[in-house]
Amino acid sequence: MTDKETFLVNWPGKLVFGAGKLAGLGDEAKALGGRHALVVTTKDLANLGVVDRAERSLRDAGLTVTRFDDVQPDPTCEAVDRAASGVRAAGADTIVALGGGSAIDFAKALSAAATHDGPIWDYVTYTGANAKPLGTTLLPLIAIPTTAGTGSEVSQGSVLDNPVLEMKAALLSPRMYPRVALVDPELTYTMPPRTTAMTGFDAMTHGIESFLNVQRTTPASELFALEAVRRAAANLPGVVRDGGNQAARAAMAWAGTCGGMAIGLSNAAVAHAMALPLGARLGTPHGLALAILQPVVLAHTWESQPERCATLAEAVGAARSGMSVADKAQALVAWLNGFVEQIGLKGLWSNEGMDPALPARLAKDVFAYMGRPVSQYRPVFDEAQVRRMFEEAMGV
């Protein structure tokens, strides 16, 4: 699998997984010493009654509860800074994040912003940034995902949007890990098919990219990466067709968590480095951006990493007996293109009215602030190659 003989596993959190585990939220918060919990969520979830259940569990355990339900998709650094003053004013000592990746990323950044001076963007660790280090004092965070894919509940990053700079980048620190990840597959049952597909493909991409990040991959990250890929390949098409399949929902919840662990132990790679600028410039949903980019990146990767791509092909069932390593690696590319179509993401992208110069600007963005994961990959793409991959993926 790898020739690395020394590596670090740094995940200090607690993982609670299983249907119905939301009921134990209050006990988890109390065990962290919580007295006043801020529940960070979205208005959509508040209207579904899930937030009420979470708050009831917290109150039953003796905690005071304050709700913040104004999280928007692709959270901005400015919104985090505004919310931080409210946290300090309320006197909350524990944060509970309930929602998809946006809510959890927002809450993770908020746990730092509420206890650190200055704008939260000053601590974001993009390429070329003179980022301030996070101190040890962050508010304890319990992360409860209601989607299956981002893995933010078990990762050390919080992706933030900076509209002024037209950038999306991550606040990264081992101190950013949630203290508790409470993964209850029941909370994903109401996800509509398109959200299921996009978040599930994010989990798939986390596994692929972690496994192909040759500089950062370790035996530990590879275990989680391959598990994420296997589970997503086997279960995502079915759960997109039938959202009521509870066994498949549980499998995808585990795939999302494994994908998050994989990138937390290693890193994402080129498709994510390209997807974040695309999202910042156009507002493209993250899962959709990955769906158009990852197959193209793989098509330009397999010759440089044939053995690893062949292993991924075996994991998703794209390899047949008697195939050479090169044939297996190529089969992975064809399989992933078909998989994107199978889960209904192929036809969602439109380049109508798009500026033909946009791919060149996006490529510059990648190397301006997302160059680190590109340098950890093989091949190490240059700006011209990244521009051509944008053009290919976006049909420009």
Protein Blocks (a to p, Z undefined) as FASTA:
>chain_A
ZZcfbdcdddfbdcdedehklmmmmmmmmmnopabdcddddfklmmnommmmmmmmmmmn
opacdddfkbcehiafklmmmmmmmmmmnopabdcdeddfklmmmmmmmmmmmmcgcjfk
lmpccehiacddddfbdcddddddfbdhkommmccbdcdddfknopacddddfklpcfbd
cddfklmmmpcfklmmmmmmmmmmmmmmmmmmmklgcfklmmmmmmmmmmmmmmmmmmmm
mmmlmklmmmmmmmmmmmmmmmmmmccdfklmmmmmmmmmnopafklmmmmmmmmmmmmm
mmmmmmlmmmmmmmnopacehiafklmmmmmmmmmmmmmmmnopmmmpccehiafklmmm
mmmmmmmmmmmmmmmpccdddfklmmmmmmmmnoZZ
